[in-house]
Amino acid sequence: MAPGPIVAVEIGTSKVVVLVGERREDDYLMISGVGEHPSSGLRKAEVINLENAANALREALHGAEESGRVAIREVHLVVSGGHLQSMVNRGSAPVDDPGGEITEDDVERVMNVASAINLPEERDVLHTVCQHFCIDEQERVIKPDGMVGARLSVDMLVVHALRSCIRNTVKVVTSLGVEVADVAFGGLCSALAVLTSEQRSSGVVVIDLGAGSTDFFAYGEGVVMTGGCIGVGGDHVTNDIALAFNIPGGQAERIKCESGDAVGDAYNGDKKISLPPEVGFPGRTVHVKSLHAVMNARVAEIFEMVRDHLGSRDMLHHLAAGVVLIGGGAHMNGVTTLAEQVFGLPCTIGRPRDVSGLAVVTEGPEYASAIGMVQYGFRTADVPNDGFIPAWIRGIFGAGA
């Protein structure tokens, strides 16, 4: 019997997205319902006004129910925000068998040890993802079952989050009488939606350029190496434009989308943009070259922050498949060129894979994390949760996933 639909909710800084997904007989995903509404009550992907955020979500849920012809009572929630961090923790335990043969119980025990990290009281583990095992002094063992050794170790990537931020986002949903079945990091979901097994094996970083924050999730040597979120996004580019030219935010967003470029077009020369007056603001003329310079500075800063994080973990030379950009910011002119300049790596725009339905959703890089959440929901449907946050997700993002 085919499982029922999975509903993914992403409460972003600029908009709320609700997707209803069903698994086809060939295991591909079909998006059968979509709801969207402009966000309110969020800043940098974190809730600052519960009521406003809930009102926006209510409208998006209604749209998804109408288009998908379903009654939504349970959702899978995408979370983001600068409070999300990751670290690698090693756990070790002696092998029980007198002959040294490693069993599933040994693997289970050492994974429990590696996932039991000491965090500040206000933080919770969101995900743990297995990297490599070690048998005695033999590093980078992929599957230790049946092998022989005296001591088994495992390196575990632990993604952790500020408890209050996660719970406030969950509360936005539950305040509407809708249950949260699961919670997952947006960067992890995006990687699931857009990456091929070849990219994961070769090494790649997915960067989700959102309005209020930027998620990233990176593979190296066939395993998940790191992930995190920077509390800077497309809204900061808009704000920089507004401040640089003394114009309202609406005009800044419009010229960013219509005339902006993250690198700059040498052919524009002295081209200018004439802006009409708005209440409280006189009419202005903006040089396109100056607009591009403002955008370049902020977007380059975002990429440099991700690059520095990867560099501090000695990852940049492991990314043979380069950089994959998703999110609304992936539509920005010149953004792939700038990413290639900053990282010194090839860059492409990511598109959701193995999914059908509305073209605007299935082909749009801004829907990758929500689509990935639907896929994640189907993959983890039988994994028991520890409270509303899964204790760990094992093997889902290995190179062969």
C-alpha positions, -999 to +999 in steps of 0.1 A: +000+000+000+014+034-010+020+058+018-001+089+021+010+123+010+037+142+029+032+180+034+063+201+037+062+236+053+089+262+049+084+294+068+109+317+052+118+353+057+101+364+025+074+338+019+058+307+033+057+277+011+036+246+016+040+216-007+019+184-008+039+155-023+029+120-032+052+091-040+046+076-075+049+039-082+084+044-097+094+061-064+096+095-080+079+124-063+048+142-076+039+176-062+001+176-061-006+207-041+011+241-036+004+270-013+024+303-010+020+335+009+043+365+017+058+360+051+053+382+081+068+381+116+102+367+107+137+381+105+167+362+094+145+330+092+136+333+129+102+340+143+098+375+159+060+378+158+041+345+163+007+358+154+018+374+121+038+343+111+008+321+119-015+343+098+008+339+068+011+302+072-027+299+075-031+314+040-004+292+025-020+261+041-053+270+027-039+274-008-022+240-006-054+223+006-074+238-022-048+229-050-040+195-035-076+187-025-065+175+009-071+184+045-038+192+061-035+180+097+002+171+099+033+186+083+071+182+080+088+214+089+119+229+073+140+251+097+168+275+091+185+304+109+220+316+119+217+296+152+221+263+133+256+249+136+274+216+130+304+198+145+321+165+141+322+142+172+341+109+175+327+081+196+346+049+205+337+016+221+354-018+226+342-047+204+322-071+225+330-104+206+360-122+222+372-130+186+369-093+177+342-097+150+322-065+147+284-069+149+254-046+143+252-042+181+288-028+182+279-004+154+247+007+172+266+012+205+294+033+190+269+055+171+250+061+203+283+072+219+292+096+191+257+112+191+257+118+228+276+151+228+276+177+255+259+208+244+249+240+262+215+235+279+197+258+255+208+238+224+194+205+210+207+180+185+187+182+153+205+156+131+235+132+134+249+119+102+275+091+101+308+099+083+335+073+086+343+044+110+377+035+124+388+000+135+417+002+158+441+024+138+425+018+104+407+050+094+379+056+069+361+023+070+328+025+053+310-006+065+326-023+096+300-051+100+318-085+100+353-070+101+376-078+130+391-054+155+395-046+192+380-011+192+355+006+169+351+043+164+329+066+143+330+102+133+295+117+134+285+151+120+261+166+146+238+195+135+225+213+165+202+243+170+189+268+195+160+251+212+139+282+216+142+291+179+131+256+168+102+255+193+090+289+183+089+279+146+071+247+156+046+268+176+037+288+146+024+255+131+008+240+162-010+273+170-032+266+139-041+231+151-017+214+128+008+188+141+045+187+133+056+152+124+092+160+119+117+188+117+148+191+094+175+215+085+168+233+052+204+228+039+201+191+044+168+190+026+181+210-003+210+186-008+186+157-010+165+175-036+191+186-061+223+165-058+232+134-078+251+105-063+281+115-086+282+150-072+281+137-036+308+112-043+330+138-060+325+165-033+301+194-036+286+223-016+250+234-019+243+270-010+207+281-004+205+319-009+174+328+010+160+362+018+170+364+054+197+336+057+220+314+037+221+277+043+250+255+032+256+217+032+288+201+019+300+167+009+337+156+007+352+122+002+318+107-003+303+118+031+286+148+046+314+170+059+298+201+073+266+222+072+254+254+087+236+287+082+247+324+080+222+350+091+227+370+059+207+368+027+190+386-002+171+411+021+205+424+032+214+431-004+181+450-008+188+469+024+223+479+012+208+493-020+182+512-001+208+528+022+233+534-006+209+554-027+184+567-001+154+549-017+125+529-002+129+492+002+103+484-024+122+504-050+155+488-039+140+453-043+126+461-077+158+475-092+178+446-077+156+421-095+152+441-128+186+457-133+209+441-107+240+420-113+262+404-087+293+410-109+285+440-130+281+444-168+309+463-184+286+471-213+263+492-192+288+521-190+270+552-177+236+537-179+212+551-153+179+541-138+153+568-131+132+562-100+099+581-095+092+599-062+074+580-035+059+592-002+087+606+019+113+600-009+121+623-038+127+609-073+162+596-079+186+586-106+208+556-099+239+546-119+237+509-129+274+506-123+270+518-087+241+494-081+261+465-093+290+475-070+267+475-040+253+441-048+287+427-056+301+437-022+273+420-002+269+388-022+307+383-023+307+387+015+281+359+018+302+336-004+334+345+014+318+335+047+309+301+034+343+297+017+361+306+050+340+280+069+349+253+043+385+264+043+388+262+080+379+226+077+403+219+048+374+211+025+379+234-006+402+209-024+376+181-019+349+198-039+355+185-074+318+189-083+320+226-072+292+248-060+254+244-065+233+274-058+196+273-049+171+296-033+155+328-045+190+344-047+200+319-074+179+339-099+202+370-094+221+379-125+258+372-123+256+351-092+272+319-106+300+340-121+307+356-087+306+323-069+331+309-094+354+338-087+351+336-049+354+298-046+377+291-076+353+263-084+327+256-111+292+267-101+257+257-114+221+264-104+205+235-087+171+221-099+150+196-080+155+160-093+132+130-096+101+151-091+071+159-113+041+183-109+038+220-115+068+233-135+071+265-115+078+244-084+096+214-098+120+236-119+125+264-094+157+265-073+137+284-046+116+254-039+145+229-035+144+228+003+106+223+005+108+195-021+137+180-003+116+180+029+089+160+012+116+135+000+131+134+035+097+128+050+091+097+028+127+084+036+123+088+073+087+078+077+096+046+096+124+061+117+112+067+153+116+102+167+128+113+201+103+140+209+096+163+180+132+164+170+147+132+154+175+118+175+195+110+144+192+103+108+216+075+098+230+068+063+204+088+044+230+112+031+257+087+024+274+088-010+251+060-023+219+075-011 
